[in-house]
Amino acid sequence: MTLAALMVTQAEALRGLFQTLTATSCPYHYNFHLHTIYSDGQLTPQQVAQQAMIHGLKGFAITDHHALEGYFQARTYIEAYPGSDRPQVFTGIEITAQLLDTEVHILGYGFDPNAPVLHLYAMGSAPQGELARAERVIAALHEAGGLAILAHPARYRLPAEQLIPAAIARGIDGIETYYCYGNPDPWESTPETTAIFHQIAVEHQLLETCGTDTHGQDILVRR
């Protein structure tokens, strides 16, 4: 199977998978928001993959800011192990964008990491000017065969009640419903925001994702 065909399969699989996630899916079954040393994380891609295997995850995505090397290295690490019980590594990235004159983060999943349209978004720094417009970022992810998700909707200058409709109007596929805003240990999706965003997702037929947004030494927590 070619890489492009594999990515189509990934996007289709993720679309179905995201519809099955609940508040308890993360962090012991899936984790779709992880950072490595290739952006602002402390773990190597190999360490992320190793912890994913130790904890028995079914699937995960490294979502480094404007970088894809972590994905390639984690995939290589996982593929070196035989057996069918290893976690699936999905393509992922986190891109800074402008939405309603507010800086937001858009997560991309299941795309072709070699797609030329993504080159300018995977150079290690945030896009500028026209490239930073949310609609451009979303369109680029779609052109690369992937899905676009609004990360942690309650962490921005403008309220989620304004940003989510604006993101929907620009073609967003989903929102990061299950997110831990208070950073407790153990990780727990914040109940209040989870309930609000889940209802919004249902009303607008949005996909819902979960992730720890790990930056530290443990993929089970954020810090």
N, C-alpha and C positions, 0 to 999 in steps of 0.2 A: 504494500500500500504506500502511495506517495505521501509526502508530508502534508501537501495541500488536502488530500483526501482524509488523512488522519485528523486534521484540524476541523474539517466539516463534521466528522464523527464526534469529535470532542464537543463542539458547540451544540450539536443535537443532543448528546448525552447530558450535557450540563443543563440545557433547557428543561429536560425531564427531571433531572436530579434536583434542581433548585425548587421545583414545585413540591418536593417531598420533605424539605427541611423544616425542622421545628426548633423551638428554643433550646432543646437539649441535643441537637445534632452536633454542635460545636462545644467543646474542643476534642471530644474523644472519638468521634466518628468522621467528621469532616472539618477542614479548616481552610477557608478561602481568602485569608488575608494575613500574609506572613512576609516579613522583611529580612534581608540578609545583609552581609557586608557590602554588597554591590549597590545598596542605597544607604539607608540610615539604620540598619540592623546590626546586631552584634554577632550573630551566628553565621557560619559559612553555609552555603547551600547543602553541603554534605551533612553538616550537623542537623539542619532542618529535616532533611530526608531521613537521617538516622533516628531522630526523635519520633518522626511520623511512623516509622516502622516499629519502634519500641512500644508506642502507645496504641498500636493496632489501627491506625487511621485507614479508612477506606479510600480516601482521596484528599488531595490538598493542592493549593496553588501558591506559589511564591509571587507576591505582587510588589516587587521592588519599584521604587519611584523612577520612572523613565529609564529602566534598564531591564534586560532580558537574560543576562548571563547566568543569573541565579537559577532560572528555569532550566537552561541547558545542562548545567552541572548537576542539579538535583535529579533530572531525568536520567542522566548517564549513571548516576550512583544507584538509583532504584533499579534500572534495567540490568545492572550487573548481578542482581540477586535472582536466582531461579525461583520458580513457584508461582502460583496464581493468587496467593494471599497478600502480595505486596500492594501498597497503596498506589492508586493512579495519580500521576502528576499531570495537572492541567496547566496550560499556558496562562500566565497572569501578568498584569502590569497595573500600576497606579499612576494616573496622569493628572497633573494639576491643570485646571481649566477655569474659565471665567463664565459665570452664570448670574445674570441680573447684577452685573458689576460686583460680584462676590466671588472670591476664590473658593473653589470646591475641588474635590478629588473624585475622579471617575475611574472605576476599576474595570479592566478589560479581561475577558476570559474566553478560552476556546478558539482563539485566533491563530492564524498562520504567523509564527514569529519571524518568518523571513519575508513577509509581505512588504514591498517597497513603501507602501503608504504609511507604515509604522516607523520607518527609519528615523524620521525627524522627532518622533516621540520617545525614542529609546536611545538617546545620546547622553544620558546622565544628568540633564538639567531640564527644568520646566520650559515648556514652549512659550513663545512670546507672540504678541500681536494677534493677527488673524488666526494663527495656528492654535492659540489658546482658547478660542471660543468653544463653548461646550458643544455646540452643534457640529463643529469641525472635528473635535475629538471623537464624538459619538459616531460620526460618519466614517472616520478613518477605521475605527474598530470594526464597524459593520463591513466595510470594504475588505478588511482583512479576514472576514469570515467569523468574527467573534461577537460577543455580547458585551453590552455596556451597562454598568451598574453604578448608581450614585452611592458613594461610600458614606458611612456614618452620617446620615442626614441631619442629626441634631448637634453637630459640632461646628456649625458655621455662623457667620455674623448675622445672616438673615435666618428666620425660622424655617423649619422644614415645610411648614404649611404653604410657604411661598416658593421655596426652591423645588420641591417635588413636582408640582404642576408645571413649572417652567421646564424642568428636565424632561417631563413627559412630552411636552410640546416640541421638544428638540429630538425626540426619538429614543429616549433612554429605555432600556429593556427591563430594568428592575432597580431595587433599592436594597441596601444592606440592613435588613430588618433586625437581625439578631446581632447586637453589638453591645459591648460592655462599657458603658460611659463612666462609671465610677472607679473602674480598675480594681475591683476586689479580687482577692485570692482566696478560694478558687474562683476562676472565671465564671461569670453568669451574665446572660443577656439581660439588660436592664428591663424589668417588667413593664414600667410605664411606657417607655418609648416603643418597646416591642409590640404592645397592644395597639398603640396608635398607628404605627407603620404597617403592621399586618392588616389592619382594617383598610388603610389606604391602598395597599397592594391588591387586596381582594377587589376593591371597588374599581380599580383601574387595570386589573388583570396584569399586574407587574410581577416579574420574577422576584424571589426573595433569597438573599444569601446570608451566610454567617461567617464570622472569622474573628480571631483574637487580636489582629493587628499587632502581632508580636514584633517588638524591637529589641528585646533583651535576650536572655540566655535560655528561656523556657518557652516552647511553643504553646503551652497551656495557658499563658497569661500574656497581657499586653506589654508590660514593662520588662 
